[in-house]
Amino acid sequence: MWKKTWLIGILMAATALSGCSCGPTPGGPDGGGSTDGGLNGPDGGGTDGGGDDGPTIGSLVISPTKPLLTVTGSTSASQKFTVMGTYSDGHTEDVTSKATFSIDDTRLGLFLGSNFNSSTTVGGTSFVRARIGTKSVSTDITVKLDQKVSDTSGPSGSPVPPNPDGRFGGAVDVALKPQIVYPNHGVMVPPNLGQLEIHFLSGPSTNTLFELQFSNTITDVRVYLRCYLPSGFTPPTGAVPSGQRGCIYTPEDKVWKFLAESNRGGQPVRLIVRSTDDSGAGKVGVSDPISIQFARAEIKGALYYWTTSGGTGVMRYDFAGTGTPSATPVLRAGNINTSVSCVGCHALSRNGKKLVAEVNGQNDGRLALIDLSAFDSTTGKVDLAQSGTKLSNFESWNPDGTKFVGTYADSGSSRYTLKLFNGDTAAYEGEITGTGTSTNPANHPDWSADGQKIAYMSMGLAGTNQRSFKGAIKMVTAKTEGGWNEPVTVVSSLGGRNRYYPAIAPDSSFLVFNESTCPSGESHTDCNGDTDPTAKLWAAKLEANATPVELANANKGGVMDKGQANLTNSYPKWSPFVTRGNNGDTSRLMWVTFSSSRKYGLRQPVTASGENSWGTLLWMAAVDPDKVGTGDPSYTAFALPFQDINTSNHIAQWASYFVSNGCRTDQESCSTGSTCCNGLQCVQKNQDPPIPCEVDGACVCEAIPVCKLSFEACSTVAPCCEGLRCLDNTTGADCAGGSCTCTPPCSGFGQACGGASACCDGLLCVAGAGGRSTCQPDIR
């Protein structure tokens, strides 16, 4: 269900009421419906088709039922519907001209009268509804995309031949079989990712032409292409078997829209690769299939991560941005007024306005504190906070950005607890007692989005904040009267293991953390919390003595990892938003990012020196929060496509908004002279009479809302999902004030009806006490 604009219907209704037109009855050529999907046509007035003394309509039948429309190329598919009515005196007649037609999901097409005309870019299944007065009838409709696309991004000297689909009619030969090596089977991706690469091995050299088929009941999209690799990329030695070639395809925008917009929130898409030669008479190889799911909601927010690219520094990427997707530097050592060798571990305030970063790694503890709304990363310089005093190595912000919590257990430390700092000056404001000692220092703090909890690692064997051993995951909770309660253990320490780097989910109900296994003893280099090869992601409810569960799907490597289990899955962090899931309107979905040394299909991380011989890249996985505690809540992961793969990338921290050039964040005032950050819109507060936005405080930046579901509150700036109308609770007209509700095309059992709301199939609109009418079963 998606956002809808009702302007067309409103304009048509205004024209009909003005009395300034002549000709056919308003509402379409045959007197029914409108061009916006039908919901703004005539409402029947409640007469059910009969006069004062004549028979009335008792029931409706629509035909055809459950039509399947197939869209090929750029030509829309169309379907005419008819409606038969059975009257109270028993006779039937065609009442199509009296009916208003609509489709719940207007992305699939529009009605003109009783004729439905499909989209050519979005497929799916929805309900077509016909309504006369307080009676309605509906049927399923499926629009299937049957699209064939010849790729034009391949080698210029070897274009795809004409009519390539006709060359795949030969018998299947297993000896010609290609192999998909990325993405992983079962992956879920956000619909606005856009750059999901498809990696495959060609099979034998006689395979010269390939078909990627993306299919399910509403999708049959086939891409014809050559085998080729991105410019400048050569697969690492041994990645491609002898006699084969490596191939990487990135869907063009048109193909991505076919797939993502049709299937977001819906059923998985099956992908297979077929291969043959150019002759059209050869045999065909067919890969094993994989499935790809598209999340219902887009992912938003800004991602900041540490990289070794071009000298170490912090990069950032805006998921709500437009234009060419790429990460840009925001902070490097050269931005610090004092000479430092690097900036690395960092944390963002939740609104994205403030960044705190530690310099020079372990045993240093000096911090840079930056106001991103006014900082120019190209020329900007900042002083070290608090005159370069050793303060902290790892930090996390409270919800409103007024404080951050930090830890410092390295050389020169005198406090081993969780420490609180001023969010504007980094001045030390106090400690949370009981959270650490010199024997068991606190480390890796994470402050929950509701502000009520701080999770942290408690070192079992003390080291530095970067490298320590035998950790447990603990938390403190806020007292009602202020201050913090005594720590409780969420996940206890375990011999031969290290548990560290907790990250609290955005709903504050559970966390993920790292666990690594020592090859021997309890203080081995490979289990010190610093890019440990055996590091894996685990989840636990945010409660005392919780039972952890492994995020096995997210931890799992791909085809090119060849069963390798030690993939350095480390540094988990959450996207700040909880979105709707794919399993109904009440389901939820979250996204976790982490670093991993796994193979990115035919690509692989850079080699590294130090404790781990491989660098890491950034990966992301979907997580179903309602499965935590009952099994693995994660999906298989995908590589973030905007990162520089020729470097090692770590610590992907999130903020709600990408703040730059003075853009305003949530609930800050805005006007024609100021700009809200991406993902926000400037909204005029409800005033009577309205106050212009030029007046300070009259308008504020607010999050662009997710569309509202049936019977949820709505407004002109918080629209309803597709197929719903935002109606005023008092007048029943289109919403113009602040008291409005999303109303479905027809009402279900017990829901209000009459006037603008017809009852769904088989229900009657029955007057009740107090003059309120509701839809009830027909028991006559």
Stockholm file with secondary structure:
# STOCKHOLM 1.0

chainA/1-780         MWKKTWLIGILMAATALSGCSCGPTPGGPDGGGSTDGGLNGPDGGGTDGGGDDGPTIGSLVISPTKPLLTVTGSTSASQKFTVMGTYSDGHTEDVTSKATFSIDDTRLGLFLGSNFNSSTTVGGTSFVRARIGTKSVSTDITVKLDQKVSDTSGPSGSPVPPNPDGRFGGAVDVALKPQIVYPNHGVMVPPNLGQLEIHFLSGPSTNTLFELQFSNTITDVRVYLRCYLPSGFTPPTGAVPSGQRGCIYTPEDKVWKFLAESNRGGQPVRLIVRSTDDSGAGKVGVSDPISIQFARAEIKGALYYWTTSGGTGVMRYDFAGTGTPSATPVLRAGNINTSVSCVGCHALSRNGKKLVAEVNGQNDGRLALIDLSAFDSTTGKVDLAQSGTKLSNFESWNPDGTKFVGTYADSGSSRYTLKLFNGDTAAYEGEITGTGTSTNPANHPDWSADGQKIAYMSMGLAGTNQRSFKGAIKMVTAKTEGGWNEPVTVVSSLGGRNRYYPAIAPDSSFLVFNESTCPSGESHTDCNGDTDPTAKLWAAKLEANATPVELANANKGGVMDKGQANLTNSYPKWSPFVTRGNNGDTSRLMWVTFSSSRKYGLRQPVTASGENSWGTLLWMAAVDPDKVGTGDPSYTAFALPFQDINTSNHIAQWASYFVSNGCRTDQESCSTGSTCCNGLQCVQKNQDPPIPCEVDGACVCEAIPVCKLSFEACSTVAPCCEGLRCLDNTTGADCAGGSCTCTPPCSGFGQACGGASACCDGLLCVAGAGGRSTCQPDIR
#=GR chainA/1-780 SS CCBCCCHHHHHHHHHHHHTCCCSSCSSSTTSCCCTTSSTTSCCCTTCTTCCSSSCCEEEEEEESCSCEEEECTTCCCEEECEEEEEETTSCEEECGGGCEEEESCGGGEEEETTEEEECSSCCEEEEEEEEETTEEEEEEEEEEEEEEEECCSSCTTSCCCSSGGGGCCSCBCGGGCCEEEESCTTEEECTTCCCCCEEEECCSTTCCEEEEEEEETTEEEEEEECCCCCTTCCCCTTSSCTTCCEEEECCCHHHHHHHHHHHBTSCCEEEEEEEECTTSSSCBEECCCEEEEECSSCCCSEEEEEECTTSSEEEEEETTCCSSCCCEEEEEGGGBSSCCSCEEEEEECTTSSEEEEEESSTTTCCEEEEETTTCCTTTCCBCBGGGGCCCCSEEEECTTSSEEEEECCSTTCCCCSEEEEETTTCCEEEEETTSCCSSSCEEEEEECTTSSEEEEEECSBCCCSSSCBSCEEEEEEBCTTSSBCCCEEEECCCTTEEEEEEEECTTSSEEEEEEEECSSSSSCGGGSSSSCTTCEEEEEESSTTCCCEECHHHHCCCGGGTTCCCCCCEEEEECSCCEECSSSTTCEEEEEEEEECSCBTTBCCCBCCSSCSBCCEEEEEEECGGGTTTSCCBCBCEECTTSCTTSCEEEEEEESSCCCTTCBCTTCBCCTTSCBCTTEEEEECCCSSCCCTTSTTSEEEEECCCCBCTTSEEBTTBCBBTTCEEEETTTCSBCCSSCEEEECSEECTTSBCBTTBEECTTEEEEECGGGCEEEEECCC
#=GC SS_cons         CCBCCCHHHHHHHHHHHHTCCCSSCSSSTTSCCCTTSSTTSCCCTTCTTCCSSSCCEEEEEEESCSCEEEECTTCCCEEECEEEEEETTSCEEECGGGCEEEESCGGGEEEETTEEEECSSCCEEEEEEEEETTEEEEEEEEEEEEEEEECCSSCTTSCCCSSGGGGCCSCBCGGGCCEEEESCTTEEECTTCCCCCEEEECCSTTCCEEEEEEEETTEEEEEEECCCCCTTCCCCTTSSCTTCCEEEECCCHHHHHHHHHHHBTSCCEEEEEEEECTTSSSCBEECCCEEEEECSSCCCSEEEEEECTTSSEEEEEETTCCSSCCCEEEEEGGGBSSCCSCEEEEEECTTSSEEEEEESSTTTCCEEEEETTTCCTTTCCBCBGGGGCCCCSEEEECTTSSEEEEECCSTTCCCCSEEEEETTTCCEEEEETTSCCSSSCEEEEEECTTSSEEEEEECSBCCCSSSCBSCEEEEEEBCTTSSBCCCEEEECCCTTEEEEEEEECTTSSEEEEEEEECSSSSSCGGGSSSSCTTCEEEEEESSTTCCCEECHHHHCCCGGGTTCCCCCCEEEEECSCCEECSSSTTCEEEEEEEEECSCBTTBCCCBCCSSCSBCCEEEEEEECGGGTTTSCCBCBCEECTTSCTTSCEEEEEEESSCCCTTCBCTTCBCCTTSCBCTTEEEEECCCSSCCCTTSTTSEEEEECCCCBCTTSEEBTTBCBBTTCEEEETTTCSBCCSSCEEEECSEECTTSBCBTTBEECTTEEEEECGGGCEEEEECCC
//
